[in-house]
Amino acid sequence: MIVGIVLIAFGLYNAFVPQEVLDIGPLEVNAKEDLSNQTLGMIGLGIVALVAGAFLKDRK
């Protein structure tokens, strides 16, 4: 379950926080990518890990 939470958090961070691309003195350029396949994959795997963790926890 912890892995699922980390994957979802990292995917959401990459999706919504602009990444610094260039920083030269007073000039700073930031870029924000839209939801890429990698970001969606991380979020999807996180959800699958959470669901699997919940089912495995209930089985014992």
Phi and psi in degrees as a GROMACS rama.xvg file:
@    title "Ramachandran Plot"
@    xaxis  label "Phi"
@    yaxis  label "Psi"
@TYPE xy
-64.8376  -40.061  ILE-2
-61.8072  -40.3515  VAL-3
-62.1061  -43.3711  GLY-4
-64.6472  -41.4483  ILE-5
-65.5547  -43.5699  VAL-6
-63.2147  -43.0203  LEU-7
-64.722  -44.6192  ILE-8
-63.1266  -43.8964  ALA-9
-66.6541  -39.1585  PHE-10
-63.8697  -43.5496  GLY-11
-67.4482  -36.5062  LEU-12
-61.6642  -46.5478  TYR-13
-66.033  -29.2232  ASN-14
-77.6121  -34.9782  ALA-15
-115.233  -9.64887  PHE-16
-102.512  123.329  VAL-17
-65.1986  138.867  PRO-18
-95.0608  135.577  GLN-19
-73.9564  123.623  GLU-20
-101.348  -42.5933  VAL-21
-144.463  133.258  LEU-22
-140.859  101.851  ASP-23
-124.532  103.563  ILE-24
56.4403  -126.467  GLY-25
-77.2319  -10.4345  PRO-26
-90.7009  123.448  LEU-27
-133.139  126.255  GLU-28
-115.399  125.381  VAL-29
-113.376  150.268  ASN-30
-132.506  138.92  ALA-31
-120.427  116.562  LYS-32
-84.9485  148.116  GLU-33
-73.7564  -176.139  ASP-34
-66.2819  106.671  LEU-35
-86.8429  170.686  SER-36
-62.9194  -36.0292  ASN-37
-65.459  -42.6379  GLN-38
-65.3636  -45.2077  THR-39
-63.4583  -36.7162  LEU-40
-64.3072  -42.242  GLY-41
-62.3002  -43.8186  MET-42
-65.4609  -41.9392  ILE-43
-63.3507  -45.2688  GLY-44
-63.572  -35.6497  LEU-45
-63.4201  -41.8429  GLY-46
-65.6482  -43.01  ILE-47
-61.6854  -41.6365  VAL-48
-65.3247  -38.6522  ALA-49
-64.2243  -45.1367  LEU-50
-65.1476  -44.2821  VAL-51
-62.8341  -40.7786  ALA-52
-63.9946  -37.6604  GLY-53
-67.3765  -40.7009  ALA-54
-67.9979  -40.8135  PHE-55
-68.2418  -32.7491  LEU-56
-68.1727  -37.4928  LYS-57
-75.5468  -20.5029  ASP-58
-74.3282  -23.6185  ARG-59
